[in-house]
Amino acid sequence: AVKDLFDIKGSPPGAAQPLVLAQSGVKTKTAPIVKQLLDAGARFVGKTHTDELAFSLNGKNAHFGAPINPAAPERITGGSSSGSMAAVAGRLADIALGSDTGGSVRAPASYGGLFGIRPTHGRLSLKLAWPLAESLDTPGWFARDGETLGRVGEALFGKDRTVLPEKPRMLLAGDMFAQAVAEAETILRNVVQRAVPALGQPETVKAARDLDSLYWAFRWIQGREAWISDGALIERFAPPLGPGVAERFAFSKSVTDAEYEKAGALRKAFRGKLARLLGADGVLLLPTVPDVAPLITAQEPELDDFRNRALRLLCLAGLSGFPQVTMPVARRDGAPLGLSLIGPKGSDKSLIAFATQFERAARVRIA
C-alpha cells in the first residue's frame, strides 16, 4: 500500500487536501521508489490515507476523516502516514510505504505495534512525491515483523556505507528515556534489560545537551520549509485547513531568516555530536514516543501537547539525518508501545538486522 503523497500512474494524488486533489490531475508516471518495489515483485493493493498536506502526527483529517487503529481502536493511528500503518496493522497489506518528516512513520508504527523505519536522509528517492520540508523529508515503510522490513530494505538500498557489527555498541539515551511518561519509561527499561543476556548491557549516555534548543531548531526548519512547499498554494487559494494544520502553517509563515539560520547551526553541531557518539559501531536506544497513542476522544490542545512532547524524541533522527528503526516491544493499558534504535549515517540495512535481533531477544509479542 502507498501513502497518498506518491504519484501512481493512472490516478491523481491528493496529499489529503481537497484542493490539491482537484488540481493534481491523473499522473502518467509512478514515483521511482514505488516502481522499485513493484519491479522487485511487490503487488500494489491501494493508496492510503494521510494527514492534510502531511503536516500532523495525529492521523485525523478534517476533510476525509481518520482511519481506525487496528491495534487499539479506541486510540488514534498517529500520522501523517496513518492509512499506511492501519493497512499493515489490519493485515490489508504486508508492507506499506509512508513518509517521515517529523515522525510520520515512527509514531504510527509505535501506536500500531509495527516495525517502521525512517532511513538515512537522502538515501532513497522522493521524486514524484508531495514535499513538506525538503531537508527533513524521507520515505519510510511499515511491516509486521523485522524480516519483512528487511526484505524491503534489500529491494531499495544498495550496500550500506556503514555496516554495524553483529553486536553493536549499545548506548541507552537516559535523557530521552526521561521524556517518556513514568509508566512507559519503566516498561521500556525492563524491555532493554530482557535483551541484556543475549546482547549485553548498554552504556547510559546523554544524547542531547539542550533538548529544548533542538526542539525549536526542528520546528523552525520544518516550519520554514513547509511554507516554501505549500505557502504559495495557501496564500493564492486560501483552502480551508483543518484544526492544528492551520495553526502550524501560520507558525510556519512566521519563522524568520534569523531563526532558520540559527536552527541550521544547531543542526550542524548536533549532527557532529551524534556522529562522534555513535562512531561506526554504536546504536542509540530511546523511546519512539512518550507513551501509547492518545485516545480518539482527546481534544486538539491535548493532542498538540502530546505532539510537542513527542517531537523532543522524534527530532533527533530528523535533525541528524541518521536512520531510526522502531520496534514493537511492549503494551501499556492494552495499547502497543515502541522502542527505537538510531544508527550511524548509512547503516540502514544493518540497523534493521540488529533491530530484528534485538526485538527477538526482548520479545513481547503484539497481538
C-alpha positions in Angstrom: 0.0 0.0 0.0 1.2 3.5 -0.8 0.6 6.8 1.1 -1.3 9.3 -1.0 1.7 11.6 -1.4 3.4 9.5 -4.1 2.5 9.6 -7.7 0.9 6.4 -9.1 0.4 6.2 -12.8 -3.3 6.4 -13.7 -4.5 8.1 -10.6 -4.5 11.6 -9.1 -2.6 12.1 -5.8 -4.3 14.4 -3.3 -2.0 14.9 -0.3 -5.2 14.6 1.7 -6.2 18.1 0.8 -9.3 18.6 -1.5 -7.8 21.5 -3.5 -4.6 19.5 -4.2 -6.7 16.5 -5.3 -8.8 18.7 -7.6 -5.8 20.3 -9.2 -3.4 17.3 -9.4 -4.7 15.5 -12.5 -4.2 11.9 -13.4 -0.5 11.1 -13.3 1.4 9.5 -16.2 4.3 8.2 -14.2 4.8 6.3 -11.0 7.2 7.6 -8.2 10.6 5.9 -8.6 10.6 4.3 -5.1 7.2 2.8 -5.8 8.4 1.4 -9.1 11.5 -0.1 -7.4 9.2 -2.1 -5.1 6.9 -3.2 -8.0 10.0 -4.2 -10.0 11.2 -6.3 -7.0 7.9 -8.2 -7.1 5.6 -6.3 -4.8 1.9 -6.0 -5.7 0.2 -2.7 -5.4 -3.1 -3.1 -3.5 -4.1 0.6 -2.9 -3.4 4.1 -1.8 -3.6 5.0 1.9 -4.9 7.9 3.9 -2.7 10.7 5.3 -3.0 13.8 7.4 -3.6 17.0 5.5 -0.5 18.0 3.5 1.4 15.6 5.8 1.6 18.2 8.5 0.4 16.4 11.6 1.2 13.5 13.9 -2.4 12.6 14.8 -4.0 10.8 11.9 -7.1 13.0 11.9 -8.2 14.7 8.7 -10.8 17.4 8.8 -11.8 16.6 5.2 -11.6 12.9 4.9 -11.9 11.5 8.5 -9.5 9.2 10.3 -8.5 5.5 9.8 -9.1 3.1 12.7 -6.1 1.9 14.6 -6.5 -1.9 14.4 -4.1 -2.5 17.4 -6.1 -0.1 19.7 -9.4 1.0 18.1 -10.1 3.5 20.9 -6.8 5.3 20.2 -5.6 7.4 17.3 -3.5 5.9 14.5 -1.0 8.7 14.5 0.2 10.4 11.4 0.8 11.5 8.9 1.2 8.0 7.5 -2.0 7.0 9.2 -3.5 4.8 6.5 -0.3 3.0 5.8 0.0 2.0 9.4 -3.7 0.9 9.5 -3.3 -1.1 6.3 -0.4 -3.2 7.7 -1.7 -3.5 11.3 -5.1 -4.5 9.9 -3.5 -7.1 7.5 -4.7 -5.4 4.4 -1.1 -5.2 3.2 2.2 -6.8 4.2 4.1 -3.6 3.7 3.1 0.0 3.3 5.1 3.0 2.1 4.8 6.2 4.0 6.9 9.3 4.5 8.6 10.7 7.7 9.5 14.3 8.3 8.9 14.7 12.0 7.9 11.2 12.9 5.2 10.3 10.4 6.3 6.7 10.1 7.8 6.1 13.5 4.9 7.4 15.7 2.2 5.5 13.9 4.4 2.4 13.9 4.7 2.6 17.7 0.9 3.2 18.1 0.1 0.2 15.8 2.5 -2.4 17.2 4.6 -2.4 14.0 8.2 -2.1 12.8 8.9 1.1 11.0 11.9 2.8 9.6 13.0 6.4 8.8 16.0 5.8 6.6 19.2 7.9 6.3 18.1 11.3 4.9 18.6 11.5 1.1 19.4 7.8 0.7 16.1 7.0 -1.1 14.3 8.9 -3.8 11.4 11.2 -3.0 11.0 12.2 -6.7 7.3 12.5 -7.7 6.2 12.8 -4.0 4.4 15.8 -2.4 7.0 17.5 -0.2 6.7 19.0 3.2 10.2 20.0 4.4 12.8 19.1 1.9 15.9 18.8 4.3 13.9 16.6 6.7 11.6 14.6 4.4 12.3 10.9 3.9 10.3 7.9 2.6 9.8 5.1 5.1 7.8 1.9 5.5 5.9 -0.4 7.9 5.9 -4.1 8.4 4.6 -6.5 11.0 8.0 -8.2 11.5 11.6 -7.3 11.2 12.3 -9.8 8.5 9.8 -8.3 6.1 11.1 -4.8 7.0 14.5 -6.0 6.0 13.3 -7.5 2.7 12.0 -4.1 1.6 15.4 -2.7 2.6 17.1 -5.3 0.4 14.9 -4.1 -2.5 15.5 -0.4 -2.0 19.0 0.1 -0.6 22.4 -0.7 -2.2 25.3 -1.6 0.1 25.4 0.2 3.5 28.1 2.8 3.7 28.5 2.0 7.4 28.0 -1.7 8.3 27.2 -2.2 12.0 28.8 -5.2 13.7 26.6 -8.2 14.6 26.5 -6.9 18.2 26.9 -3.1 18.1 27.9 -0.9 21.0 24.6 -0.1 22.6 24.0 3.3 24.1 20.9 4.0 26.2 19.9 7.6 26.0 19.0 8.4 29.6 17.8 11.9 28.8 15.5 10.5 26.1 14.0 7.8 28.4 13.2 10.6 30.9 11.0 12.2 28.2 8.6 9.2 28.4 5.8 9.1 30.9 6.9 7.3 34.1 5.0 4.1 33.4 6.2 3.8 29.8 9.8 4.6 30.9 9.7 1.7 33.4 8.3 -0.7 30.8 10.8 0.2 28.2 13.8 0.0 30.6 12.6 -3.5 31.5 12.4 -4.5 27.9 16.1 -3.4 27.5 17.1 -5.5 30.4 15.4 -8.5 28.9 17.8 -8.2 25.9 20.9 -7.9 28.1 21.6 -11.7 28.4 21.8 -12.0 24.6 23.2 -8.7 23.6 25.0 -7.2 26.6 24.5 -4.2 28.9 24.1 -0.9 27.2 26.1 2.2 28.4 23.9 5.0 29.6 24.6 8.3 27.8 23.1 11.8 27.4 22.1 12.2 23.7 21.4 16.0 23.7 23.0 18.8 25.7 19.9 21.1 25.3 16.8 19.3 24.1 14.6 22.4 24.1 17.0 24.1 21.6 16.9 21.0 19.4 13.1 21.0 19.5 13.0 24.6 18.4 15.6 24.1 15.7 13.5 21.3 14.3 10.3 23.4 14.5 12.0 26.3 12.7 13.5 24.2 9.9 10.3 22.3 9.4 8.2 25.4 9.5 10.2 27.5 7.1 10.5 24.6 4.6 6.8 23.7 4.9 5.9 27.3 4.0 8.3 27.1 1.0 6.5 23.9 -0.1 2.9 24.9 0.5 2.8 28.6 1.3 2.1 29.8 -2.3 -0.8 27.4 -2.6 -2.2 28.5 0.7 -1.9 32.2 0.0 -3.3 32.1 -3.5 -6.3 29.8 -2.9 -6.9 30.1 0.8 -8.0 26.4 1.1 -9.8 25.5 4.3 -7.2 23.8 6.6 -8.1 21.5 9.5 -7.5 22.2 13.2 -3.9 22.0 14.1 -2.8 22.1 10.5 -3.9 25.7 10.0 -2.1 26.8 13.2 1.1 25.0 12.1 1.1 26.7 8.7 0.5 30.1 10.5 3.6 29.4 12.6 5.5 28.3 9.5 4.8 31.6 7.8 6.2 33.5 10.9 9.6 31.7 11.0 12.3 34.4 10.4 15.5 34.2 8.5 17.5 34.5 11.8 15.6 31.6 13.3 16.2 29.4 10.3 19.9 30.2 10.2 20.2 29.6 14.0 18.4 26.3 13.5 20.8 25.3 10.8 23.8 25.9 13.0 22.3 24.0 15.9 21.5 21.1 13.5 25.1 21.0 12.2 26.5 20.9 15.7 24.1 18.2 16.9 24.8 16.1 13.8 28.5 16.2 14.6 28.0 15.4 18.2 25.8 12.4 17.5 28.2 11.1 14.8 31.0 11.2 17.3 28.9 9.4 19.9 27.8 6.6 17.6 31.0 6.2 15.7 30.8 3.4 13.2 29.7 0.7 15.6 27.2 2.3 18.0 23.4 2.4 18.2 21.3 4.7 20.4 18.3 3.2 22.3 15.4 5.6 23.0 11.6 5.5 23.3 9.9 6.1 20.0 7.3 8.4 21.5 6.5 9.4 25.1 3.6 6.9 25.6 1.0 4.8 23.9 -1.3 6.6 21.4 -3.7 9.2 22.7 -7.4 8.3 22.9 -9.5 9.3 19.9 -11.6 11.4 22.2 -8.6 13.7 23.1 -9.2 17.3 22.1 -6.9 19.4 20.0 -5.0 21.1 22.9 -4.2 17.7 24.4 -3.1 16.3 21.1 -0.9 19.3 20.4 0.7 19.0 23.8 1.5 15.3 23.2 2.8 16.1 19.7 5.2 18.7 21.2 6.4 16.1 23.7 6.8 13.5 21.0 8.9 15.9 18.8 11.5 16.1 21.5 12.1 12.4 21.0 11.5 12.3 17.2 13.6 15.3 16.3 17.0 13.5 16.9 16.8 11.4 13.7 15.3 14.3 11.8 18.0 16.8 12.7 20.9 14.4 12.3 19.6 12.7 9.2 20.6 9.3 10.7 18.4 6.2 10.3 15.9 5.1 13.0 14.0 1.9 13.4 11.1 1.5 15.8 10.3 -2.0 17.1 7.0 -3.3 18.8 8.2 -4.4 22.2 5.5 -3.9 24.8 2.0 -2.9 25.7 0.6 -0.4 28.2 -3.1 0.0 29.0 -3.9 -2.5 26.3 -2.1 -0.5 23.6 1.3 -1.0 21.8 4.5 0.8 22.8 7.6 1.0 20.6 11.3 1.2 21.3 13.7 2.7 18.8 17.3 2.4 17.6 19.2 5.2 15.9 22.3 4.1 13.9 25.1 5.9 12.1 24.5 7.6 8.8 24.2 5.0 6.0 23.8 2.0 8.4 20.2 1.3 7.4 20.3 -2.3 6.4 22.5 -3.4 9.3 20.3 -1.3 11.7 17.2 -3.2 10.5 19.1 -6.5 11.0 20.1 -5.6 14.6 16.6 -4.3 15.4 15.2 -7.6 14.3 17.8 -9.4 16.5 17.0 -7.0 19.5 13.2 -7.4 19.3 13.7 -11.2 19.2 15.9 -11.1 22.3 13.4 -8.9 24.2 10.3 -10.3 22.7 6.9 -9.4 23.9 4.6 -10.4 21.1 2.0 -7.9 20.0 -1.4 -9.3 19.1 
